[in-house]
Amino acid sequence: MTQWDAATLQIVWQRLISVADEMAAVLLRTAFSSVVRESNDLACAVLTARGDLLVEYGRSVPVFTGTVAGTVRAMVAELGEHNLRPGDVIATNSPRYGNTHLPDLTAATPVFRDGRIVAYVASICHLSDIGGTSEGAFAQDAFEEGFCLPPVKLVEAGVPNALVRRILAANVRVPAQVLGDVDALIAANALGERRVTALLDSDAGLDLDEAAAHICDATERAVRASIAEIPDGHYAASIDLDGFEEPKTIVVSVEVHGDSMTVDYEGTSRQSTFGINSASPTFGYTRYGLACLLAPELPNNEGALRPIAIRVPEGSLLNPRTNAAVSANFPAHAIPSVLSRALADVLPDRVSAAAGTPFWVVGIRGEKETGPFASLLCFNGGQGAARGQAGYATLSTPSNVSNTPVEIVESQAPVLVESKSIVRGSGGEGAWRGGDGQEVALVSRHDAPLDVIFLTERIEHAAPGLAGGGDGAPGVLRVDGGDVAEPKGRIRWAPGSRILMRTPGGGGYGAR
């Protein structure tokens, strides 16, 4: 029996975090896709035997660790816990089971001890391609967006599922890259399973359920104490976004009552016809936004959500009906900003102005002599400023996806990076300035037209400042000098043609 004093709790907690960190190191080193290796579009976590989040890799994309527990629980419910065996790896990319969108694949491995499941390790990464429109926002239902894999066993009792691999490979443009990423997820989980087993072997008295209870209870107490410091009341805000077929607005109201809180998105725009809707990312980014405001110093786990109720109207942009297109769920990235706006008066030292972008995505696809290729490139706008902190230039917020390096851009696709520079002064003015965006010029060096998909935000609606700070500069997207008519759309990129991107600046904080 473990004696749970503060030192013991901290040691066990940090050892579990190190498991997730080591899993991520494996995933980063073995993934085939540049969006994983270079842009950090991944997450790793250890979950309890019930599928509750226990610890996460510290640089995980926040939305993933906000959704992974629900996805793992849904997969286990679908497949049946009694059907799981040592050596199994289960996976899905389906939003119906709480996954973010089709390009992201969630894989989980049960950890067995004495014949029973004592934990799960899970990892998520963004695949290079998933068929269909893949990254495109212009699909009008889930069936257009790509290949949907319901919960399956990727590996069964240590043996890879050859049929699942054949079906997946037959539905994507770059099967070698996609299967390479699948194998990277499997490898990360295998290491996680070994590390959890070794932790238990090193301490015969350690009960993971007991450890999880202490860890999550500590987080819950800290979050409740933080909420209790906020005066009871109703706090509301809204934020405008470019949308697709029409502008969209996210509306939030926060009710604080004692040491608990209710977050309600009633009034948010109706769901889109196109793929900018958000399902599970709504909950993931609500969780992350509140973690930053309430207990930013604590590692994330299930205890953080116990004092918080989240309500999202069905049929809205943030909770679309089943089979709605969700691949380009950029609106969810604005949730932490709107939560900051709502709580700015009561948490002035913790809120921040809106970011210029989560990140802009350019998907480039085509054919070379060696076969088809698909490349995803990420370019960030400026971070929003906060009290005492100017926003950083070209830093993705709230998603921590990194800019794609020039060398990777040019090695992944027949593209020349003609120029790349920070747009000085594009961050919003204020006592603390918003972060600047960047300007990137790309020239096609292919001998045939390329298929290019854009995912952008804040071209029509700049990132708003906070507490008297100024708005950031809006983004610009041009091809051969002309504005792109649909900046969340698709073009045929002619040989020698030039794309110019100017990502938005972040909002400033405080009046000068």
Backbone torsions as a table, in degrees:
resi	resn	phi	psi	omega
1	MET	NA	126.2	-178.8
2	THR	-79.7	135.6	173.9
3	GLN	-90.2	111.5	-169.0
4	TRP	-90.9	71.6	169.5
5	ASP	-83.9	174.8	-174.3
6	ALA	-61.1	-40.0	-178.4
7	ALA	-66.5	-43.8	-180.0
8	THR	-63.4	-43.3	178.7
9	LEU	-59.5	-45.1	-179.1
10	GLN	-63.8	-40.7	-179.9
11	ILE	-63.5	-48.2	-179.6
12	VAL	-64.6	-42.1	179.7
13	TRP	-58.6	-48.3	-178.1
14	GLN	-68.4	-33.9	176.8
15	ARG	-65.4	-38.0	177.2
16	LEU	-68.2	-40.2	176.8
17	ILE	-60.8	-38.4	-179.6
18	SER	-64.1	-27.7	175.7
19	VAL	-62.8	-49.2	179.7
20	ALA	-63.6	-38.7	179.4
21	ASP	-64.3	-41.2	178.3
22	GLU	-67.3	-37.5	175.9
23	MET	-58.6	-43.6	-179.4
24	ALA	-64.8	-36.8	178.3
25	ALA	-61.0	-41.3	176.9
26	VAL	-64.1	-44.9	-178.0
27	LEU	-63.2	-42.6	179.7
28	LEU	-64.9	-35.7	-176.5
29	ARG	-80.5	-24.9	-172.4
30	THR	-111.0	-11.8	-179.8
31	ALA	-64.4	147.2	179.2
32	PHE	-88.9	-29.3	-172.8
33	SER	-82.6	136.3	177.9
34	SER	-66.0	-28.8	-179.7
35	VAL	-65.9	-22.5	174.8
36	VAL	-89.9	-54.8	-174.5
37	ARG	-64.4	-42.7	-173.1
38	GLU	-99.0	-32.6	-174.4
39	SER	-103.9	-2.0	172.9
40	ASN	65.4	32.5	-178.9
41	ASP	-84.8	78.9	-173.2
42	LEU	-161.6	171.0	172.5
43	ALA	-156.3	151.7	173.5
44	CYS	-138.1	145.7	-174.8
45	ALA	-154.6	157.7	169.1
46	VAL	-113.8	131.9	-178.3
47	LEU	-119.3	160.2	178.1
48	THR	-75.0	173.9	178.0
49	ALA	-62.7	-22.3	176.6
50	ARG	-87.8	-4.7	-179.8
51	GLY	88.3	17.5	175.6
52	ASP	-85.5	143.6	178.2
53	LEU	-64.9	128.6	179.4
54	LEU	-108.7	-54.5	175.9
55	VAL	-143.9	161.8	-179.6
56	GLU	-137.2	158.2	168.2
57	TYR	-64.5	131.0	-170.3
58	GLY	-62.6	-25.8	179.9
59	ARG	-104.0	20.1	176.2
60	SER	-60.3	146.2	170.7
61	VAL	-60.7	123.2	-170.0
62	PRO	-55.6	-36.6	-176.9
63	VAL	-64.7	-32.2	-178.2
64	PHE	-65.5	-45.2	-178.6
65	THR	-76.1	-9.2	171.3
66	GLY	-86.8	-14.2	-176.9
67	THR	-117.9	-17.1	-171.2
68	VAL	-61.2	-38.3	-177.7
69	ALA	-63.4	-45.1	179.3
70	GLY	-63.1	-38.4	179.6
71	THR	-67.5	-43.3	179.7
72	VAL	-64.3	-43.2	178.6
73	ARG	-61.6	-40.5	-179.4
74	ALA	-66.3	-39.1	177.9
75	MET	-64.8	-44.3	-179.6
76	VAL	-63.7	-40.3	177.9
77	ALA	-63.5	-39.4	-178.8
78	GLU	-69.7	-43.8	-175.8
79	LEU	-86.2	-23.5	-178.3
80	GLY	90.6	117.7	179.8
81	GLU	-57.9	-34.1	-178.5
82	HIS	-68.0	-15.5	179.4
83	ASN	-92.9	-1.6	-179.7
84	LEU	-87.0	141.6	-177.7
85	ARG	-131.5	158.6	172.8
86	PRO	-55.0	137.5	-178.8
87	GLY	90.6	-2.3	177.7
88	ASP	-80.1	147.2	167.9
89	VAL	-131.4	120.0	-179.6
90	ILE	-105.4	152.8	-174.9
91	ALA	-155.8	156.2	171.2
92	THR	-158.1	155.9	169.5
93	ASN	-121.9	13.9	-171.6
94	SER	-85.0	126.2	173.6
95	PRO	-62.0	-21.6	178.1
96	ARG	-63.1	-22.5	-178.7
97	TYR	-108.6	25.4	174.6
98	GLY	87.5	1.2	177.1
99	ASN	-71.6	156.9	-173.4
100	THR	-68.5	-58.5	174.5
101	HIS	-161.0	171.7	-169.8
102	LEU	-60.9	-35.9	-179.8
103	PRO	-65.8	-16.8	179.1
104	ASP	-93.4	133.1	178.1
105	LEU	-114.8	126.9	177.2
106	THR	-102.7	125.2	178.4
107	ALA	-123.2	135.8	-178.3
108	ALA	-133.3	145.1	-179.8
109	THR	-126.8	125.1	176.3
110	PRO	-74.3	142.2	175.6
111	VAL	-105.4	118.3	-177.4
112	PHE	-100.5	147.7	172.5
113	ARG	-151.0	126.1	-177.9
114	ASP	54.0	39.1	173.5
115	GLY	82.0	4.2	178.7
116	ARG	-131.4	156.4	178.7
117	ILE	-76.5	126.8	179.4
118	VAL	-111.8	-12.4	-179.9
119	ALA	-170.6	170.1	168.5
120	TYR	-127.3	144.9	166.3
121	VAL	-112.2	142.2	-175.0
122	ALA	-141.0	148.4	175.8
123	SER	-141.4	153.0	-178.2
124	ILE	-137.4	140.5	169.5
125	CYS	-148.7	162.8	-179.4
126	HIS	-89.9	120.9	-179.5
127	LEU	-79.4	154.0	-179.8
128	SER	-61.9	-32.8	-176.6
129	ASP	-159.4	152.1	176.7
130	ILE	-138.1	23.1	-179.2
131	GLY	74.9	-172.3	178.8
132	GLY	54.4	-144.8	176.9
133	THR	-80.4	-10.0	179.1
134	SER	55.6	-105.9	-176.2
135	GLU	-79.2	-9.9	-169.8
136	GLY	-64.4	144.7	176.4
137	ALA	-88.9	-5.0	-170.3
138	PHE	-90.2	-3.0	172.5
139	ALA	-64.9	148.8	-177.0
140	GLN	-110.2	-0.1	169.0
141	ASP	-159.5	170.9	-175.3
142	ALA	-63.2	-28.2	-175.7
143	PHE	-71.7	-23.9	176.6
144	GLU	-79.7	-20.4	-167.6
145	GLU	-77.3	-21.8	179.3
146	GLY	148.9	-166.6	-176.2
147	PHE	-79.6	127.7	-178.4
148	CYS	-109.3	120.4	-179.3
149	LEU	-104.6	109.9	176.4
150	PRO	-68.0	171.1	179.5
151	PRO	-55.0	123.4	-179.1
152	VAL	-139.8	169.1	170.5
153	LYS	-93.0	109.5	173.7
154	LEU	-67.6	-37.0	177.5
155	VAL	-131.5	133.9	-179.0
156	GLU	-121.9	114.4	-179.2
157	ALA	52.4	40.1	177.1
158	GLY	88.0	-3.2	-177.4
159	VAL	-109.9	121.7	178.7
160	PRO	-58.3	140.6	-179.5
161	ASN	-81.2	99.3	-174.1
162	ALA	-63.3	-36.2	-178.0
163	LEU	-66.9	-45.3	178.2
164	VAL	-60.4	-41.6	179.8
165	ARG	-64.2	-40.3	179.3
166	ARG	-65.6	-43.1	-179.3
167	ILE	-65.2	-44.1	178.9
168	LEU	-63.2	-46.2	-179.4
169	ALA	-60.8	-33.4	-178.2
170	ALA	-75.5	-9.9	-174.9
171	ASN	-113.6	8.6	-179.2
172	VAL	-126.9	159.0	-175.4
173	ARG	-78.5	-29.5	-176.8
174	VAL	-127.5	74.1	-172.8
175	PRO	-60.1	-35.8	-179.4
176	ALA	-63.4	-42.6	178.3
177	GLN	-65.2	-45.0	-176.8
178	VAL	-64.7	-46.5	179.0
179	LEU	-67.1	-30.0	174.3
180	GLY	-63.2	-41.0	177.0
181	ASP	-67.4	-38.2	176.6
182	VAL	-59.6	-44.8	179.8
183	ASP	-65.8	-32.5	177.2
184	ALA	-65.6	-40.1	175.9
185	LEU	-62.3	-43.6	179.5
186	ILE	-62.0	-41.9	179.9
187	ALA	-65.7	-41.2	178.4
188	ALA	-61.2	-44.2	180.0
189	ASN	-66.7	-36.7	179.2
190	ALA	-61.9	-41.6	176.8
191	LEU	-65.1	-43.3	179.2
192	GLY	-58.9	-42.0	179.2
193	GLU	-63.2	-41.2	179.1
194	ARG	-65.7	-40.1	-177.5
195	ARG	-69.1	-39.5	177.4
196	VAL	-65.5	-41.9	178.1
197	THR	-61.4	-42.7	179.5
198	ALA	-65.0	-37.0	176.7
199	LEU	-60.6	-44.5	179.7
200	LEU	-69.5	-35.9	177.6
201	ASP	-64.4	-31.1	-176.2
202	SER	-78.1	-13.4	-178.4
203	ASP	-145.0	95.3	-174.8
204	ALA	-61.7	-24.1	-177.8
205	GLY	-89.5	-2.4	-175.8
206	LEU	-78.4	124.3	175.8
207	ASP	-109.6	116.7	-176.3
208	LEU	-65.6	-34.7	176.5
209	ASP	-61.7	-41.6	178.9
210	GLU	-66.7	-42.1	177.7
211	ALA	-61.7	-43.7	-179.6
212	ALA	-62.3	-39.7	179.6
213	ALA	-62.1	-44.1	-179.7
214	HIS	-67.5	-42.2	-178.9
215	ILE	-64.2	-49.3	-177.6
216	CYS	-69.8	-34.4	177.2
217	ASP	-65.2	-38.6	179.0
218	ALA	-63.3	-41.6	178.3
219	THR	-66.6	-43.6	179.4
220	GLU	-59.3	-43.8	179.9
221	ARG	-61.1	-40.8	-179.2
222	ALA	-66.5	-41.1	179.9
223	VAL	-67.7	-42.8	178.8
224	ARG	-62.9	-39.9	179.0
225	ALA	-63.7	-37.5	178.6
226	SER	-68.0	-43.2	178.1
227	ILE	-62.5	-40.0	-177.1
228	ALA	-62.8	-22.2	178.3
229	GLU	-78.6	-13.1	178.5
230	ILE	-87.3	131.1	178.2
231	PRO	-58.8	138.2	175.5
232	ASP	-54.7	140.9	179.2
233	GLY	159.2	-173.7	-177.2
234	HIS	-114.1	126.8	-178.7
235	TYR	-127.7	129.4	-173.0
236	ALA	-136.9	156.1	176.8
237	ALA	-164.8	169.3	175.0
238	SER	-145.8	163.8	178.5
239	ILE	-147.9	139.4	-176.6
240	ASP	-99.2	144.3	-178.5
241	LEU	-131.7	162.9	-178.2
242	ASP	-64.2	-36.9	-174.9
243	GLY	70.6	-154.2	177.4
244	PHE	-131.5	-77.8	179.5
245	GLU	-76.8	-16.7	178.6
246	GLU	-161.2	158.2	175.7
247	PRO	-61.8	153.9	-179.9
248	LYS	-126.3	153.9	179.7
249	THR	-130.6	134.6	172.0
250	ILE	-102.8	127.1	179.5
251	VAL	-117.5	134.9	178.2
252	VAL	-134.5	144.8	169.2
253	SER	-129.2	136.4	-178.1
254	VAL	-118.4	120.8	176.5
255	GLU	-104.7	122.0	177.8
256	VAL	-106.6	126.8	179.0
257	HIS	-139.5	102.9	-178.2
258	GLY	67.0	-122.6	-179.9
259	ASP	-105.7	24.2	177.0
260	SER	-131.7	167.5	-171.6
261	MET	-147.8	143.5	173.9
262	THR	-120.5	128.7	177.9
263	VAL	-111.1	123.0	-174.3
264	ASP	-127.4	130.0	-179.0
265	TYR	-103.2	22.2	176.2
266	GLU	-57.4	135.8	-178.6
267	GLY	99.6	-10.1	176.5
268	THR	-66.0	149.1	-178.5
269	SER	-53.9	152.2	177.8
270	ARG	-66.0	161.5	-178.1
271	GLN	-60.9	153.0	-179.3
272	SER	-85.7	153.8	171.0
273	THR	-67.7	-23.9	-173.2
274	PHE	-108.4	-174.3	-166.0
275	GLY	-84.0	27.6	179.0
276	ILE	-96.0	9.1	178.6
277	ASN	-72.9	157.3	179.2
278	SER	-127.3	127.8	175.7
279	ALA	-104.3	-98.8	-178.4
280	SER	-62.5	-29.1	177.2
281	PRO	-58.1	-24.2	176.0
282	THR	-57.6	-45.2	-179.2
283	PHE	-74.1	-37.4	178.6
284	GLY	-62.3	-44.6	-177.9
285	TYR	-81.1	-23.7	170.1
286	THR	-64.8	-45.5	178.9
287	ARG	-59.4	-46.3	-178.2
288	TYR	-66.5	-45.3	-179.4
289	GLY	-59.1	-40.9	178.7
290	LEU	-72.8	-33.0	176.4
291	ALA	-60.7	-40.8	179.1
292	CYS	-65.3	-33.5	-175.8
293	LEU	-86.8	-31.1	-170.7
294	LEU	-102.4	-45.6	-177.0
295	ALA	-145.9	62.8	-173.1
296	PRO	-65.6	-19.6	-176.5
297	GLU	-83.4	-11.0	-175.3
298	LEU	-95.9	138.6	170.8
299	PRO	-59.2	145.4	-173.1
300	ASN	-78.5	141.7	172.0
301	ASN	-162.6	-178.5	-173.4
302	GLU	-61.3	-27.6	-178.6
303	GLY	-61.3	-25.5	-177.3
304	ALA	-66.1	-25.4	-176.6
305	LEU	-93.3	-11.8	-175.6
306	ARG	-59.0	-36.5	-179.5
307	PRO	-84.4	3.9	-169.6
308	ILE	-122.5	129.2	172.4
309	ALA	-105.9	136.6	-178.6
310	ILE	-120.8	125.8	179.7
311	ARG	-121.4	128.7	-178.5
312	VAL	-133.9	121.3	-177.5
313	PRO	-64.0	133.7	178.6
314	GLU	-66.4	143.0	-179.9
315	GLY	85.2	5.0	178.7
316	SER	-95.1	171.5	178.4
317	LEU	-56.0	-30.0	-176.2
318	LEU	-100.2	2.2	176.1
319	ASN	-156.5	68.6	-175.4
320	PRO	-71.8	161.0	177.4
321	ARG	-70.6	160.7	-177.8
322	THR	-52.6	139.6	178.2
323	ASN	76.0	6.4	171.6
324	ALA	-65.9	150.7	176.4
325	ALA	-72.9	132.3	-174.5
326	VAL	-136.1	8.6	-170.2
327	SER	-61.4	-37.6	-177.4
328	ALA	-103.9	64.5	-171.2
329	ASN	-80.8	43.5	-178.7
330	PHE	-58.3	-35.4	-178.8
331	PRO	-53.6	-32.4	-179.4
332	ALA	-61.6	-26.5	-179.8
333	HIS	-66.4	-18.1	179.9
334	ALA	-83.3	-7.7	-175.2
335	ILE	-60.5	-47.5	177.5
336	PRO	-58.0	-34.8	179.2
337	SER	-66.0	-42.9	-177.8
338	VAL	-72.1	-30.9	174.0
339	LEU	-65.9	-40.0	175.9
340	SER	-61.1	-42.1	-179.6
341	ARG	-63.7	-38.9	-178.7
342	ALA	-66.3	-37.3	-173.0
343	LEU	-105.5	14.8	-175.6
344	ALA	-60.6	-38.2	-176.3
345	ASP	-71.6	-28.9	-175.4
346	VAL	-102.0	-16.6	177.4
347	LEU	-130.0	54.7	-172.4
348	PRO	-62.7	-24.9	-178.2
349	ASP	-86.0	-4.1	-176.5
350	ARG	-118.8	-18.7	-176.8
351	VAL	-79.7	165.2	175.9
352	SER	-143.8	156.1	177.1
353	ALA	-71.5	166.8	-177.0
354	ALA	-66.2	145.5	176.2
355	ALA	-80.0	155.3	175.9
356	GLY	-61.9	-43.8	178.2
357	THR	-153.3	159.5	159.9
358	PRO	-69.0	-55.4	169.8
359	PHE	-179.4	146.6	173.1
360	TRP	-89.7	143.4	-179.5
361	VAL	-118.1	134.6	170.2
362	VAL	-121.0	115.1	176.5
363	GLY	-99.9	123.3	-177.7
364	ILE	-118.7	125.2	-178.5
365	ARG	-132.0	148.0	179.0
366	GLY	-177.3	-167.2	-179.3
367	GLU	-123.6	134.2	171.0
368	LYS	-118.3	175.9	179.6
369	GLU	-59.0	-29.9	-179.0
370	THR	-83.8	-4.3	179.0
371	GLY	124.8	-172.3	-177.9
372	PRO	-71.1	153.8	174.5
373	PHE	-136.9	154.2	177.2
374	ALA	-144.3	123.1	-176.6
375	SER	-127.5	134.7	176.9
376	LEU	-112.8	122.9	-177.4
377	LEU	-115.0	138.5	-176.8
378	CYS	-119.4	134.4	-179.3
379	PHE	-136.7	123.8	-172.2
380	ASN	-95.8	152.3	169.7
381	GLY	-94.4	-167.3	-176.5
382	GLY	-84.2	149.8	177.2
383	GLN	-78.3	148.0	173.8
384	GLY	-72.3	148.3	-179.9
385	ALA	-82.5	163.2	176.4
386	ALA	-138.1	168.6	177.4
387	ARG	-60.2	122.5	179.3
388	GLY	82.6	3.2	-175.4
389	GLN	-147.2	111.8	172.2
390	ALA	-67.9	151.5	178.0
391	GLY	-71.8	145.8	176.4
392	TYR	-79.9	147.5	176.7
393	ALA	-72.9	141.9	172.5
394	THR	47.8	45.8	178.4
395	LEU	-117.2	120.5	-177.8
396	SER	-68.6	129.9	176.8
397	THR	-142.6	132.4	4.6
398	PRO	-86.0	-18.9	176.8
399	SER	-70.7	136.4	-176.1
400	ASN	-99.0	39.7	176.8
401	VAL	-73.0	135.0	-175.7
402	SER	-86.9	156.9	171.8
403	ASN	-62.2	141.4	175.1
404	THR	-75.5	123.6	-179.2
405	PRO	-62.7	151.6	180.0
406	VAL	-54.9	-44.3	-177.2
407	GLU	-60.9	-36.5	-179.8
408	ILE	-73.3	-41.0	176.8
409	VAL	-53.3	-49.4	-173.7
410	GLU	-76.5	-21.7	178.5
411	SER	-87.0	-23.0	-176.6
412	GLN	-86.0	-26.5	-175.2
413	ALA	-146.9	157.8	179.8
414	PRO	-75.1	70.0	-172.8
415	VAL	-131.9	139.5	171.7
416	LEU	-103.9	127.7	172.0
417	VAL	-85.0	99.2	-174.8
418	GLU	-69.4	-37.1	178.2
419	SER	-160.2	155.9	176.6
420	LYS	-155.0	123.8	-176.2
421	SER	-154.9	157.9	174.7
422	ILE	-78.2	137.4	178.1
423	VAL	-88.9	92.7	-175.6
424	ARG	-62.4	134.6	178.6
425	GLY	83.8	5.0	-179.4
426	SER	-81.6	-14.7	173.5
427	GLY	-73.5	149.7	-178.1
428	GLY	-65.0	145.2	178.4
429	GLU	-73.5	163.5	177.9
430	GLY	160.1	-179.0	173.6
431	ALA	-57.6	-34.0	171.0
432	TRP	-129.1	122.0	-173.5
433	ARG	-75.6	147.9	171.5
434	GLY	-70.4	158.2	179.5
435	GLY	-70.8	148.8	-179.9
436	ASP	-80.3	151.8	171.6
437	GLY	-86.1	-169.9	-179.3
438	GLN	-133.5	156.5	174.1
439	GLU	-115.4	128.8	-178.9
440	VAL	-130.3	130.5	176.6
441	ALA	-114.8	124.9	-179.6
442	LEU	-116.2	138.5	177.5
443	VAL	-123.6	130.3	178.9
444	SER	-72.3	130.7	175.7
445	ARG	-113.3	16.3	179.8
446	HIS	-85.9	157.1	-178.9
447	ASP	-92.9	7.8	177.7
448	ALA	-145.0	160.2	178.7
449	PRO	-59.8	144.0	177.1
450	LEU	-107.5	149.8	175.7
451	ASP	-90.1	118.4	-176.3
452	VAL	-123.2	132.1	177.6
453	ILE	-114.4	135.4	177.2
454	PHE	-112.4	138.4	167.4
455	LEU	-127.0	110.1	-176.2
456	THR	-131.2	170.1	176.0
457	GLU	-156.4	157.5	176.8
458	ARG	64.4	41.8	168.2
459	ILE	-91.2	-40.1	178.1
460	GLU	-93.3	-29.5	-177.1
461	HIS	-124.1	107.3	-177.5
462	ALA	-67.0	158.6	175.9
463	ALA	-67.6	118.1	-176.7
464	PRO	-73.6	144.8	173.1
465	GLY	-75.1	178.2	-176.8
466	LEU	-138.6	145.1	176.9
467	ALA	56.3	39.1	178.4
468	GLY	93.9	-1.6	177.0
469	GLY	-75.0	156.8	-178.2
470	GLY	-83.7	160.4	177.0
471	ASP	-72.6	151.2	172.2
472	GLY	-74.6	164.0	176.5
473	ALA	-70.9	140.3	177.6
474	PRO	-70.0	165.3	179.5
475	GLY	-82.2	165.4	178.9
476	VAL	-135.8	135.0	176.1
477	LEU	-135.2	117.3	-176.5
478	ARG	-134.2	149.4	171.0
479	VAL	-123.3	120.8	-178.4
480	ASP	50.9	41.7	174.1
481	GLY	88.1	-10.4	-179.8
482	GLY	-106.4	141.5	178.4
483	ASP	-61.9	139.4	176.7
484	VAL	-74.6	126.8	-174.5
485	ALA	-65.0	-38.2	-179.4
486	GLU	-123.4	90.8	-175.9
487	PRO	-72.5	0.9	167.1
488	LYS	-117.4	31.3	-174.5
489	GLY	-115.0	-150.0	-169.9
490	ARG	-140.1	140.1	177.6
491	ILE	-133.8	162.3	166.7
492	ARG	-98.2	116.0	-172.3
493	TRP	-94.6	110.9	-174.4
494	ALA	-74.2	151.6	175.9
495	PRO	-55.1	134.2	-180.0
496	GLY	80.7	-5.9	-178.5
497	SER	-73.7	155.3	-172.1
498	ARG	-121.3	126.8	174.1
499	ILE	-102.7	130.5	175.0
500	LEU	-116.5	123.4	176.5
501	MET	-117.4	132.6	172.4
502	ARG	-126.1	103.2	-174.0
503	THR	-75.5	152.6	-173.4
504	PRO	-70.3	153.0	173.8
505	GLY	-85.1	158.1	177.4
506	GLY	-81.8	159.9	178.6
507	GLY	-72.0	149.8	176.9
508	GLY	-87.6	165.0	-179.2
509	TYR	-124.4	130.6	173.4
510	GLY	80.0	142.7	178.0
511	ALA	-72.3	143.5	178.9
512	ARG	-74.9	NA	NA
